[in-house]
């Protein structure tokens, strides 16, 4: 993708939160509770990516992001292609809770993010932050995909 094409992409922002056990805070698609991505969303007109990540995380998780800092950015291909800026935060305040009208909020193994709508981007992000330094594994063969997904989904911990 050329630089002039990137400049025309809609902007998005997301937050990476990693628990001590390595699980990652994720939110599912509203229409599919088993397809996860990071909390975040589109940057509204007149809004900065930092303002967007604070707003989106508050809407999706009930938490307030304190002192977000950028860790990664790039083209994020999915149903729609975005230029995404990814943040981590100095801290989060408030009560982490499932929000009405939002997707399923859960702590998930990182591999589940690879199977979601922005899997390629998430894999690059986690490699960048050195959470996944391994080379890309070979693709899961069709006959074992369902078992692999079931195994990963069994490790999901819903946020109440």
DSSP file (Angstrom, degrees, kcal/mol; ACC not computed):
  #  RESIDUE AA STRUCTURE BP1 BP2  ACC     N-H-->O    O-->H-N    N-H-->O    O-->H-N    TCO  KAPPA ALPHA  PHI   PSI    X-CA   Y-CA   Z-CA
    1    1 A X              0   0    0      0, 0.0     2,-0.1     0, 0.0    74,-0.1   0.000 360.0 360.0 360.0 133.1    0.0    0.0    0.0
    2    2 A X    >>  -     0   0    0      1,-0.1     4,-2.0     4,-0.0     3,-0.6  -0.412 360.0-112.7 -80.9 156.8    1.4    3.4   -1.0
    3    3 A X  H 3> S+     0   0    0      1,-0.3     4,-1.9     2,-0.2    -1,-0.1   0.866 117.2  54.1 -57.1 -40.4    1.7    6.3    1.5
    4    4 A X  H 34 S+     0   0    0      1,-0.2     4,-0.5     2,-0.2    -1,-0.3   0.829 108.6  49.6 -67.6 -29.4   -0.9    8.4   -0.4
    5    5 A X  H X4 S+     0   0    0     -3,-0.6     3,-0.9     2,-0.2     4,-0.4   0.880 107.8  53.8 -72.0 -38.8   -3.4    5.4    0.0
    6    6 A X  H >< S+     0   0    0     -4,-2.0     3,-1.4     1,-0.2    -2,-0.2   0.880 100.9  60.4 -62.4 -38.5   -2.6    5.1    3.7
    7    7 A X  T 3< S+     0   0    0     -4,-1.9    -1,-0.2     1,-0.3    -2,-0.2   0.725 103.3  51.8 -63.4 -21.2   -3.5    8.8    4.2
    8    8 A X  T <  S+     0   0    0     -3,-0.9    -1,-0.3    -4,-0.5    -2,-0.2   0.518  85.9 108.0 -93.9  -5.5   -7.0    8.2    3.0
    9    9 A X  S <  S-     0   0    0     -3,-1.4    73,-0.1    -4,-0.4     2,-0.1  -0.400  78.9-105.7 -71.0 146.6   -7.8    5.3    5.3
   10   10 A X  E     -a   82   0A   0     71,-0.6    73,-2.4    -2,-0.1     2,-0.3  -0.418  40.6-118.7 -65.1 150.6  -10.2    5.8    8.2
   11   11 A X  E     +a   83   0A   0     32,-0.3    32,-2.5    71,-0.2     2,-0.3  -0.677  32.9 176.8 -96.5 147.5   -8.4    6.0   11.6
   12   12 A X  E     -aB  84  42A   0     71,-2.0    73,-2.0    -2,-0.3     2,-0.3  -0.934  11.4-157.4-139.9 163.5   -8.9    3.6   14.5
   13   13 A X  E     +aB  85  41A   0     28,-2.5    28,-2.3    -2,-0.3     2,-0.3  -0.996  11.4 179.5-144.2 143.1   -7.3    3.3   17.9
   14   14 A X  E     -aB  86  40A   0     71,-2.0    73,-2.7    -2,-0.3     2,-0.4  -0.947  19.8-130.0-143.6 163.6   -7.0    0.3   20.3
   15   15 A X  E     -a   87   0A   0     24,-2.4     2,-0.6    -2,-0.3    24,-0.5  -0.947   8.7-150.1-121.0 133.6   -5.6   -0.6   23.7
   16   16 A X        +     0   0    0     71,-2.9     2,-0.5    -2,-0.4    73,-0.3  -0.911  18.5 176.8-102.4 118.8   -3.4   -3.5   24.6
   17   17 A X        -     0   0    0     -2,-0.6     8,-2.2     8,-0.4     2,-0.5  -0.984   7.4-168.9-123.8 118.8   -3.9   -4.7   28.2
   18   18 A X  B     -D   24   0B   0     -2,-0.5     6,-0.2     6,-0.2     2,-0.1  -0.933  11.6-143.7-113.5 124.6   -1.9   -7.8   29.3
   19   19 A X    >   -     0   0    0      4,-3.2     3,-2.4    -2,-0.5    -2,-0.0  -0.399  32.5-102.6 -78.7 161.7   -2.6   -9.5   32.6
   20   20 A X  T 3  S+     0   0    0      1,-0.3    -1,-0.1     2,-0.1    -2,-0.0   0.794 122.9  56.3 -56.1 -30.6    0.2  -11.1   34.6
   21   21 A X  T 3  S-     0   0    0      2,-0.1    -1,-0.3     1,-0.0     3,-0.1   0.423 122.2-106.3 -84.0   3.5   -0.7  -14.5   33.4
   22   22 A X  S <  S+     0   0    0     -3,-2.4    88,-0.3     1,-0.3    -2,-0.1   0.297  75.6 135.6  92.8  -9.8   -0.3  -13.4   29.8
   23   23 A X        -     0   0    0     86,-0.1    -4,-3.2    -5,-0.1     2,-0.4  -0.411  46.5-136.5 -72.0 152.8   -4.0  -13.2   28.9
   24   24 A X  E     -DE  18 108B   0     84,-2.9    84,-2.7    -6,-0.2     2,-0.4  -0.891  14.2-114.7-116.8 138.0   -5.1  -10.2   27.0
   25   25 A X  E     + E   0 107B   0     -8,-2.2    14,-0.5    -2,-0.4    -8,-0.4  -0.569  49.6 168.0 -69.8 126.2   -8.2   -8.0   27.5
   26   26 A X  E     - E   0 106B   0     80,-3.0    80,-2.6    -2,-0.4     2,-0.4  -0.920  28.8-147.9-139.7 161.6  -10.4   -8.5   24.4
   27   27 A X  E     -FE  37 105B   0     10,-2.7    10,-2.1    -2,-0.3    78,-0.2  -0.996  20.0-132.8-132.7 139.5  -13.9   -7.7   23.2
   28   28 A X  E     -F   36   0B   0     76,-2.0    75,-0.3    -2,-0.4     8,-0.2  -0.345  32.4 -89.9 -84.6 167.8  -15.8   -9.8   20.7
   29   29 A X  E >   -F   32   0B   0      6,-1.8     3,-0.7     3,-1.0    75,-0.4  -0.477  35.8-123.6 -66.7 148.0  -17.8   -8.6   17.7
   30   30 A X  T 3  S+     0   0    0      1,-0.2     3,-0.2    73,-0.2    -1,-0.1   0.848 112.6  45.5 -63.9 -32.6  -21.4   -7.8   18.6
   31   31 A X  T 3  S+     0   0    0      1,-0.2     2,-0.3     4,-0.1    -1,-0.2   0.483 121.0  36.6 -91.7  -2.7  -22.6  -10.3   16.0
   32   32 A X  E X   -F   29   0B   0     -3,-0.7     3,-1.7     3,-0.2    -3,-1.0  -0.771  60.7-165.7-151.2 102.2  -20.1  -13.1   16.9
   33   33 A X  E 3  S+     0   0B   0      1,-0.3    -5,-0.1    -2,-0.3    -3,-0.1   0.497  89.9  55.9 -69.1  -1.7  -19.2  -13.7   20.6
   34   34 A X  E 3  S+     0   0B   0      1,-0.1     2,-0.6     2,-0.0    -1,-0.3   0.326  86.2  84.2-111.7   6.4  -16.2  -15.9   19.6
   35   35 A X  E <   -     0   0B   0     -3,-1.7    -6,-1.8    -6,-0.2     2,-0.3  -0.928  67.4-168.4-110.7 108.5  -14.4  -13.4   17.3
   36   36 A X  E     +F   28   0B   0     -2,-0.6    82,-0.3    76,-0.4     2,-0.3  -0.683  18.3 162.7-106.4 151.2  -12.2  -11.2   19.5
   37   37 A X  E     -F   27   0B   0    -10,-2.1   -10,-2.7    -2,-0.3     2,-0.2  -0.845  45.6 -76.2-143.3-179.1  -10.2   -8.0   19.0
   38   38 A X        -     0   0    0     -2,-0.3   -12,-0.2   -12,-0.2   -22,-0.1  -0.526  56.2 -92.2 -81.6 150.8   -8.7   -5.4   21.2
   39   39 A X  S    S+     0   0    0    -24,-0.5   -24,-2.4   -14,-0.5     2,-0.3  -0.392  86.0  75.2 -59.3 138.2  -10.9   -2.8   22.9
   40   40 A X  E     -B   14   0A   0    -26,-0.2     2,-0.3    16,-0.2   -26,-0.2  -0.933  47.3-173.8 149.2-170.3  -11.0    0.3   20.7
   41   41 A X  E     -B   13   0A   0    -28,-2.3   -28,-2.5    -2,-0.3    15,-0.1  -0.974  40.4 -13.4 174.0-161.1  -12.6    1.6   17.6
   42   42 A X  E     -B   12   0A   0     -2,-0.3     2,-0.6   -30,-0.2   -30,-0.3  -0.282  54.8-122.4 -68.2 147.1  -12.9    4.3   15.0
   43   43 A X        -     0   0    0    -32,-2.5   -32,-0.3     4,-0.0     6,-0.1  -0.822  32.3-134.9 -86.3 121.7  -11.5    7.8   15.6
   44   44 A X    >   -     0   0    0     -2,-0.6     3,-2.2     4,-0.2     8,-0.1  -0.378  34.8 -79.6 -75.1 156.3  -14.4   10.3   15.2
   45   45 A X  T 3  S+     0   0    0      1,-0.3    -1,-0.1    -2,-0.1     3,-0.1  -0.301 120.3  16.5 -55.1 135.1  -14.0   13.5   13.2
   46   46 A X  T 3  S+     0   0    0      1,-0.3     2,-0.3    -3,-0.1    -1,-0.3   0.443 104.7 113.5  81.2   0.3  -12.1   16.1   15.2
   47   47 A X    <   -     0   0    0     -3,-2.2    -1,-0.3     4,-0.0     2,-0.2  -0.791  61.3-134.0-105.9 145.0  -10.8   13.5   17.7
   48   48 A X     >  -     0   0    0     -2,-0.3     4,-2.5    -3,-0.1    -4,-0.2  -0.562  29.7-109.2 -87.5 161.4   -7.2   12.4   18.2
   49   49 A X  H  > S+     0   0    0      1,-0.2     4,-2.6     2,-0.2     5,-0.2   0.878 121.1  53.4 -57.3 -37.0   -6.3    8.7   18.4
   50   50 A X  H  > S+     0   0    0      2,-0.2     4,-2.0     1,-0.2    -1,-0.2   0.940 109.9  46.6 -63.5 -45.8   -5.6    9.2   22.1
   51   51 A X  H  > S+     0   0    0      1,-0.2     4,-2.3     2,-0.2    -2,-0.2   0.895 112.7  51.6 -61.7 -38.9   -9.0   10.7   22.7
   52   52 A X  H  X S+     0   0    0     -4,-2.5     4,-3.3     2,-0.2     5,-0.3   0.918 108.5  48.8 -65.6 -44.0  -10.6    7.9   20.7
   53   53 A X  H  X S+     0   0    0     -4,-2.6     4,-2.3     1,-0.2     5,-0.3   0.898 112.2  49.3 -65.8 -37.9   -8.9    5.1   22.6
   54   54 A X  H  X S+     0   0    0     -4,-2.0     4,-1.8    -5,-0.2    11,-0.2   0.944 116.2  42.9 -63.4 -46.9   -9.9    6.7   26.0
   55   55 A X  H  X S+     0   0    0     -4,-2.3     4,-2.5     2,-0.2    -2,-0.2   0.944 116.1  46.7 -64.2 -49.8  -13.6    7.1   24.8
   56   56 A X  H  X S+     0   0    0     -4,-3.3     4,-2.6     1,-0.2   -16,-0.2   0.909 112.4  48.8 -62.8 -43.6  -13.8    3.7   23.2
   57   57 A X  H  X>S+     0   0    0     -4,-2.3     4,-2.5    -5,-0.3     6,-0.7   0.898 111.6  50.6 -64.5 -39.0  -12.3    1.8   26.1
   58   58 A X  H  X5S+     0   0    0     -4,-1.8     4,-1.6    -5,-0.3    -2,-0.2   0.932 113.4  45.8 -61.7 -45.4  -14.6    3.6   28.5
   59   59 A X  H  <5S+     0   0    0     -4,-2.5    -2,-0.2     1,-0.2    -1,-0.2   0.888 121.1  37.3 -65.2 -39.3  -17.6    2.7   26.3
   60   60 A X  H  <5S+     0   0    0     -4,-2.6    39,-0.6    -5,-0.2    -2,-0.2   0.754 134.4  16.2 -87.8 -25.6  -16.6   -1.0   25.9
   61   61 A X  H  <5S-     0   0    0     -4,-2.5    36,-2.4    -5,-0.2    -3,-0.2   0.590  89.1-121.2-125.0 -16.2  -15.1   -1.8   29.3
   62   62 A X  S  <<S+     0   0    0     -4,-1.6    33,-0.5    -5,-0.7     2,-0.3   0.424  73.5 124.3  83.8  -1.6  -16.2    0.8   31.8
   63   63 A X        -     0   0    0     -6,-0.7     2,-0.5    31,-0.2    -1,-0.3  -0.647  58.8-134.2 -96.9 149.6  -12.6    1.6   32.5
   64   64 A X  E     -C   93   0A   0     29,-3.0    29,-2.3    -2,-0.3     2,-0.5  -0.904  19.5-135.9-101.6 124.7  -10.8    5.0   32.3
   65   65 A X  E     -C   92   0A   0     -2,-0.5     2,-0.5   -11,-0.2     3,-0.2  -0.680  18.2-156.4 -80.8 125.0   -7.5    4.9   30.5
   66   66 A X  E     -C   91   0A   0     25,-2.9    25,-1.5    -2,-0.5    24,-1.3  -0.914  66.3 -15.5-108.2 125.8   -4.8    7.0   32.3
   67   67 A X  E    S-     0   0A   0     -2,-0.5    23,-1.1    22,-0.2    -1,-0.2   0.939  78.1-159.1  50.3  63.3   -1.8    8.3   30.4
   68   68 A X  E     -C   89   0A   0     -3,-0.2     2,-0.4    21,-0.2    21,-0.3  -0.411   6.5-164.2 -67.6 147.0   -2.1    6.2   27.2
   69   69 A X  E     -C   88   0A   0     19,-2.9    19,-2.2    -2,-0.1     2,-0.1  -0.999  22.4-110.7-135.5 140.5    1.1    5.9   25.2
   70   70 A X  E     +C   87   0A   0     -2,-0.4    17,-0.3    17,-0.2     3,-0.1  -0.414  36.6 165.5 -71.3 136.7    1.5    4.8   21.6
   71   71 A X  E     -     0   0A   0     15,-2.9     2,-0.3     1,-0.4    16,-0.2   0.564  63.4  -0.6-121.8 -18.8    3.3    1.4   21.1
   72   72 A X  E     -C   86   0A   0     14,-1.5    14,-3.6     2,-0.0    -1,-0.4  -0.977  53.1-175.5-168.1 150.6    2.5    0.5   17.5
   73   73 A X  E     +C   85   0A   0     -2,-0.3     2,-0.3    12,-0.2    12,-0.2  -0.986  22.4 120.7-152.5 155.0    0.6    1.7   14.4
   74   74 A X  E     -C   84   0A   0     10,-2.1    10,-2.7    -2,-0.3     2,-0.3  -0.971  61.4 -49.3 171.1 177.7   -0.1    0.3   11.0
   75   75 A X  E     -C   83   0A   0     -2,-0.3     2,-0.6     8,-0.2     8,-0.2  -0.577  47.4-159.2 -74.8 131.1   -2.6   -0.7    8.4
   76   76 A X  E     -C   82   0A   0      6,-3.2     6,-2.2    -2,-0.3     2,-0.4  -0.926   4.5-157.8-120.1 104.7   -5.2   -3.0    9.9
   77   77 A X        +     0   0    0     -2,-0.6    44,-0.3     4,-0.2    43,-0.2  -0.670  37.8 113.7 -88.1 134.8   -7.0   -5.2    7.3
   78   78 A X  S    S-     0   0    0     -2,-0.4    40,-0.1     2,-0.1     3,-0.1  -0.712  88.8 -36.0-161.5-145.7  -10.4   -6.6    8.2
   79   79 A X  S    S+     0   0    0     -2,-0.2     2,-0.3     1,-0.2    -2,-0.1   0.891 142.3  21.0 -57.4 -38.0  -14.0   -6.2    7.0
   80   80 A X  S    S-     0   0    0     -4,-0.1     2,-0.5   -70,-0.0    -1,-0.2  -0.954  90.7-124.1-124.4 146.3  -12.9   -2.5    6.6
   81   81 A X        +     0   0    0     -2,-0.3   -71,-0.6    -4,-0.2     2,-0.3  -0.827  36.2 175.9 -95.6 129.0   -9.2   -1.5    6.3
   82   82 A X  E     -aC  10  76A   0     -6,-2.2    -6,-3.2    -2,-0.5     2,-0.7  -0.811  38.3-123.2-122.5 162.3   -8.1    1.1    8.9
   83   83 A X  E     -aC  11  75A   0    -73,-2.4   -71,-2.0    -2,-0.3     2,-0.4  -0.956  44.7-161.9-100.7 110.5   -4.9    2.8    9.9
   84   84 A X  E     -aC  12  74A   0    -10,-2.7   -10,-2.1    -2,-0.7     2,-0.5  -0.751  18.8-159.1-103.0 139.3   -4.8    1.8   13.6
   85   85 A X  E     -aC  13  73A   0    -73,-2.0   -71,-2.0    -2,-0.4     2,-0.4  -0.974  16.6-154.0-111.5 125.5   -2.8    3.3   16.4
   86   86 A X  E     -aC  14  72A   0    -14,-3.6   -15,-2.9    -2,-0.5   -14,-1.5  -0.837  13.3-173.2-106.7 139.2   -2.3    1.0   19.3
   87   87 A X  E     -aC  15  70A   0    -73,-2.7   -71,-2.9    -2,-0.4     2,-0.3  -0.824  18.1-159.4-123.5 159.2   -1.7    2.1   22.9
   88   88 A X  E     - C   0  69A   0    -19,-2.2   -19,-2.9    -2,-0.3     2,-0.3  -0.787  27.1-131.1-120.1 173.1   -0.9    0.8   26.3
   89   89 A X  E     - C   0  68A   0    -73,-0.3   -21,-0.2    -2,-0.3   -22,-0.2  -0.945  16.5-131.9-131.6 150.0   -1.7    2.8   29.4
   90   90 A X  E    S-     0   0A   0    -24,-1.3     2,-0.3   -23,-1.1   -23,-0.2   0.910  93.1 -26.6 -59.3 -42.6    0.1    3.9   32.6
   91   91 A X  E     - C   0  66A   0    -25,-1.5   -25,-2.9    -3,-0.1     2,-0.4  -0.982  55.6-130.1-162.7 168.3   -2.9    2.6   34.4
   92   92 A X  E     - C   0  65A   0     -2,-0.3     2,-0.3   -27,-0.2   -27,-0.2  -0.980  22.5-165.2-123.8 139.9   -6.6    1.9   34.2
   93   93 A X  E     + C   0  64A   0    -29,-2.3   -29,-3.0    -2,-0.4     2,-0.2  -0.869  44.7  41.4-123.2 160.6   -9.2    3.1   36.8
   94   94 A X  S    S-     0   0    0     -2,-0.3     2,-0.6   -31,-0.2   -31,-0.2  -0.542  94.6 -46.8 102.6-171.1  -12.8    2.2   37.4
   95   95 A X        -     0   0    0    -33,-0.5     2,-0.4    -2,-0.2    -2,-0.1  -0.900  47.0-134.8-107.4 117.2  -14.5   -1.2   37.4
   96   96 A X        +     0   0    0     -2,-0.6     2,-0.3   -34,-0.1   -34,-0.2  -0.569  46.5 151.7 -68.0 121.2  -13.9   -3.5   34.5
   97   97 A X        -     0   0    0    -36,-2.4     2,-0.2    -2,-0.4    63,-0.1  -0.998  53.7 -93.2-155.3 149.3  -17.4   -4.8   33.6
   98   98 A X        -     0   0    0     -2,-0.3     2,-0.4     7,-0.1   -37,-0.1  -0.453  46.6-141.4 -59.3 129.5  -19.4   -6.1   30.6
   99   99 A X    >   -     0   0    0    -39,-0.6     3,-1.7     4,-0.3    -1,-0.1  -0.815  18.2-106.2-102.5 138.7  -21.1   -3.1   29.1
  100  100 A X  T 3  S+     0   0    0     -2,-0.4     3,-0.1     1,-0.3    -1,-0.0  -0.348 103.7  15.9 -61.7 135.3  -24.7   -3.3   27.8
  101  101 A X  T 3  S+     0   0    0      1,-0.3    -1,-0.3    -2,-0.1     2,-0.2   0.431 105.9 104.8  83.2  -0.5  -24.9   -3.2   24.0
  102  102 A X  S <  S-     0   0    0     -3,-1.7    -1,-0.3     1,-0.2     3,-0.1  -0.570  76.6 -89.6-105.2 171.8  -21.2   -4.1   23.5
  103  103 A X        -     0   0    0    -75,-0.3     2,-0.4    -2,-0.2    -4,-0.3  -0.058  62.9 -65.4 -68.9 178.6  -19.5   -7.3   22.5
  104  104 A X        -     0   0    0    -75,-0.4   -76,-2.0    -6,-0.1     2,-0.5  -0.567  50.3-147.5 -71.5 120.6  -18.4  -10.0   25.0
  105  105 A X  E     +E   27   0B   0     -2,-0.4    54,-2.8    54,-0.3     2,-0.3  -0.798  34.9 145.7 -94.2 128.2  -15.6   -8.7   27.2
  106  106 A X  E     -EG  26 158B   0    -80,-2.6   -80,-3.0    -2,-0.5     2,-0.6  -0.984  53.5-109.6-157.6 161.7  -13.1  -11.3   28.2
  107  107 A X  E     -EG  25 157B   0     50,-2.5    50,-2.3    -2,-0.3     2,-0.3  -0.905  49.5-179.1 -95.0 123.2   -9.5  -12.2   29.1
  108  108 A X  E     -E   24   0B   0    -84,-2.7   -84,-2.9    -2,-0.6     2,-0.1  -0.870  33.6-101.2-127.7 154.9   -8.2  -14.4   26.2
  109  109 A X    >>  -     0   0    0     43,-0.3     3,-1.7    -2,-0.3     4,-0.6  -0.498  40.5-116.6 -68.3 146.7   -5.1  -16.2   25.1
  110  110 A X  H >> S+     0   0    0    -88,-0.3     3,-1.1     1,-0.3     4,-0.7   0.817 110.9  66.9 -57.0 -32.9   -3.2  -14.2   22.5
  111  111 A X  H >> S+     0   0    0      1,-0.3     4,-0.6     2,-0.2     3,-0.6   0.798  91.4  62.3 -61.4 -28.0   -3.6  -16.9   19.9
  112  112 A X  H X4 S+     0   0    0     -3,-1.7     3,-0.7     1,-0.2     4,-0.4   0.828  96.7  58.8 -67.9 -30.0   -7.4  -16.2   19.9
  113  113 A X  H X< S+     0   0    0     -3,-1.1     3,-0.6    -4,-0.6    -1,-0.2   0.773  97.4  61.3 -67.9 -25.0   -6.6  -12.7   18.7
  114  114 A X  H << S+     0   0    0     -4,-0.7    -1,-0.2    -3,-0.6    -2,-0.2   0.750 103.2  50.3 -71.7 -22.9   -4.9  -14.1   15.6
  115  115 A X  T << S+     0   0    0     -3,-0.7    -1,-0.2    -4,-0.6    -2,-0.2   0.514  96.2  92.7 -92.8  -6.8   -8.1  -15.8   14.6
  116  116 A X  S X  S-     0   0    0     -3,-0.6     3,-1.5    -4,-0.4     4,-0.2  -0.054  99.0 -81.7 -80.5-175.2  -10.2  -12.6   14.8
  117  117 A X  T 3  S+     0   0    0      1,-0.3     3,-0.2     2,-0.1   -80,-0.1   0.745 130.4  36.8 -62.5 -25.4  -11.0  -10.0   12.2
  118  118 A X  T 3> S+     0   0    0    -82,-0.3     4,-2.7    -5,-0.2    -1,-0.3  -0.176  76.4 137.7-118.0  38.9   -7.7   -8.2   12.6
  119  119 A X  H <>  +     0   0    0     -3,-1.5     4,-2.3     1,-0.2     5,-0.2   0.846  69.0  50.7 -56.9 -42.9   -5.5  -11.3   13.2
  120  120 A X  H  > S+     0   0    0    -43,-0.2     4,-1.9     2,-0.2    -1,-0.2   0.918 113.3  46.3 -64.6 -43.2   -2.6  -10.3   11.0
  121  121 A X  H  > S+     0   0    0    -44,-0.3     4,-2.7     1,-0.2    -2,-0.2   0.936 112.2  50.7 -63.1 -46.6   -2.4   -6.8   12.6
  122  122 A X  H  X S+     0   0    0     -4,-2.7     4,-2.6    -9,-0.2     5,-0.2   0.876 108.4  52.2 -61.3 -37.8   -2.6   -8.4   16.1
  123  123 A X  H  X S+     0   0    0     -4,-2.3     4,-1.9    -5,-0.2    -1,-0.2   0.917 111.4  46.6 -64.3 -42.9    0.2  -10.8   15.3
  124  124 A X  H  X S+     0   0    0     -4,-1.9     4,-2.3     2,-0.2    -2,-0.2   0.901 112.7  50.9 -65.2 -40.9    2.4   -8.0   14.2
  125  125 A X  H  X S+     0   0    0     -4,-2.7     4,-2.1     2,-0.2    -2,-0.2   0.948 111.8  45.4 -60.6 -50.5    1.5   -5.9   17.3
  126  126 A X  H  <>S+     0   0    0     -4,-2.6     5,-2.8     1,-0.2     6,-1.4   0.830 112.8  50.7 -68.4 -31.4    2.3   -8.7   19.7
  127  127 A X  H ><5S+     0   0    0     -4,-1.9     3,-1.2    -5,-0.2    -1,-0.2   0.904 108.3  54.1 -67.5 -40.1    5.5   -9.5   18.0
  128  128 A X  H 3<5S+     0   0    0     -4,-2.3    -2,-0.2     1,-0.3    -1,-0.2   0.889 111.0  43.8 -60.7 -41.2    6.5   -5.8   18.2
  129  129 A X  T 3<5S-     0   0    0     -4,-2.1    -1,-0.3    -5,-0.1    -2,-0.2   0.348 116.1-119.2 -87.6   8.2    5.9   -5.8   21.9
  130  130 A X  T < 5S+     0   0    0     -3,-1.2     3,-0.4    -5,-0.2    -3,-0.2   0.771  79.3 125.2  61.4  30.2    7.8   -9.1   22.1
  131  131 A X  S   <S+     0   0    0     -5,-2.8     2,-0.2     1,-0.3    -4,-0.2   0.704  84.0  29.2 -84.3 -22.7    4.8  -11.0   23.6
  132  132 A X        +     0   0    0     -6,-1.4    -1,-0.3    -9,-0.1    -2,-0.2  -0.657  66.2 160.9-137.0  80.6    5.1  -13.5   20.8
  133  133 A X        +     0   0    0     -3,-0.4    -1,-0.1    -2,-0.2    -6,-0.1   0.543  44.2 108.0 -79.4  -4.9    8.7  -13.7   19.5
  134  134 A X  S    S-     0   0    0      1,-0.1     3,-0.1     3,-0.0    -2,-0.0  -0.331  79.2-102.9 -69.8 152.6    8.1  -17.1   17.9
  135  135 A X        -     0   0    0      1,-0.2     2,-0.1    -2,-0.0    -1,-0.1  -0.325  56.4 -75.2 -66.2 160.5    8.0  -17.3   14.1
  136  136 A X        -     0   0    0      1,-0.1    -1,-0.2    -2,-0.0     3,-0.1  -0.382  55.1-124.9 -59.0 126.6    4.6  -17.6   12.5
  137  137 A X        -     0   0    0      1,-0.1     3,-0.1    -2,-0.1    -1,-0.1  -0.307  32.7 -90.3 -70.6 159.5    3.3  -21.2   13.1
  138  138 A X        -     0   0    0      1,-0.1    -1,-0.1     3,-0.0     3,-0.1  -0.332  58.2 -85.1 -64.0 154.2    2.2  -23.3   10.1
  139  139 A X        -     0   0    0      1,-0.1     2,-0.4    -3,-0.1    -1,-0.1  -0.267  45.9-106.9 -61.4 147.5   -1.5  -22.9    9.3
  140  140 A X        -     0   0    0     -3,-0.1    -1,-0.1     1,-0.1     5,-0.1  -0.606  39.1-114.6 -74.6 129.1   -3.8  -25.2   11.3
  141  141 A X    >>  -     0   0    0     -2,-0.4     3,-1.5     1,-0.1     4,-1.0  -0.340  25.4-111.2 -67.1 149.5   -5.1  -27.9    9.0
  142  142 A X  H >> S+     0   0    0      1,-0.3     3,-0.7     2,-0.2     4,-0.6   0.829 113.9  55.8 -51.8 -41.8   -8.8  -27.9    8.3
  143  143 A X  H 34 S+     0   0    0      1,-0.2     4,-0.3     2,-0.1    -1,-0.3   0.779 115.0  38.3 -67.1 -25.8   -9.6  -31.0   10.3
  144  144 A X  H <> S+     0   0    0     -3,-1.5     4,-2.6     1,-0.1    -1,-0.2   0.470  91.1  90.4-104.0  -0.7   -8.0  -29.7   13.4
  145  145 A X  H <X S+     0   0    0     -4,-1.0     4,-2.8    -3,-0.7     5,-0.2   0.921  88.3  49.4 -59.1 -44.8   -9.2  -26.1   13.1
  146  146 A X  H  X S+     0   0    0     -4,-0.6     4,-2.6     1,-0.2    -1,-0.2   0.921 113.0  46.3 -63.0 -44.3  -12.4  -26.7   15.1
  147  147 A X  H  > S+     0   0    0     -4,-0.3     4,-2.4     2,-0.2    -1,-0.2   0.898 112.6  51.3 -64.0 -40.2  -10.5  -28.5   17.9
  148  148 A X  H  X S+     0   0    0     -4,-2.6     4,-2.3     2,-0.2    -2,-0.2   0.933 112.4  45.5 -61.9 -47.1   -7.9  -25.7   18.0
  149  149 A X  H  X S+     0   0    0     -4,-2.8     4,-2.9     1,-0.2     5,-0.2   0.911 112.1  51.5 -63.1 -43.1  -10.6  -23.0   18.2
  150  150 A X  H  X S+     0   0    0     -4,-2.6     4,-1.7    -5,-0.2    -1,-0.2   0.897 109.6  50.7 -61.3 -40.3  -12.5  -25.0   20.9
  151  151 A X  H  X S+     0   0    0     -4,-2.4     4,-0.5     2,-0.2    -2,-0.2   0.933 113.0  45.0 -62.8 -46.3   -9.3  -25.3   22.9
  152  152 A X  H >< S+     0   0    0     -4,-2.3     3,-1.4     1,-0.2   -43,-0.3   0.918 112.0  51.7 -64.1 -43.3   -8.6  -21.6   22.7
  153  153 A X  H >< S+     0   0    0     -4,-2.9     3,-1.2     1,-0.3    -1,-0.2   0.807 100.6  62.9 -65.4 -27.9  -12.2  -20.7   23.6
  154  154 A X  H 3< S+     0   0    0     -4,-1.7    -1,-0.3     1,-0.2    -2,-0.2   0.705 100.2  55.0 -68.8 -17.2  -12.1  -23.0   26.6
  155  155 A X  T << S+     0   0    0     -3,-1.4    -1,-0.2    -4,-0.5     2,-0.2   0.460  82.0 113.8 -92.9  -2.5   -9.4  -20.7   28.0
  156  156 A X    <   -     0   0    0     -3,-1.2     2,-0.6    -4,-0.3   -48,-0.2  -0.493  51.5-158.6 -72.2 135.2  -11.5  -17.5   27.7
  157  157 A X  E     -G  107   0B   0    -50,-2.3   -50,-2.5    -2,-0.2    -2,-0.0  -0.938  14.8-139.9-117.0 107.5  -12.5  -15.9   31.0
  158  158 A X  E     -G  106   0B   0     -2,-0.6     2,-0.5   -52,-0.2   -52,-0.3  -0.280  10.1-129.4 -63.4 147.9  -15.6  -13.6   30.7
  159  159 A X              0   0    0    -54,-2.8   -54,-0.3     1,-0.1   -61,-0.1  -0.882 360.0 360.0 -95.2 128.6  -15.7  -10.3   32.5
  160  160 A X              0   0    0     -2,-0.5   -63,-0.1   -64,-0.1    -1,-0.1   0.448 360.0 360.0 -88.7 360.0  -18.9  -10.0   34.5
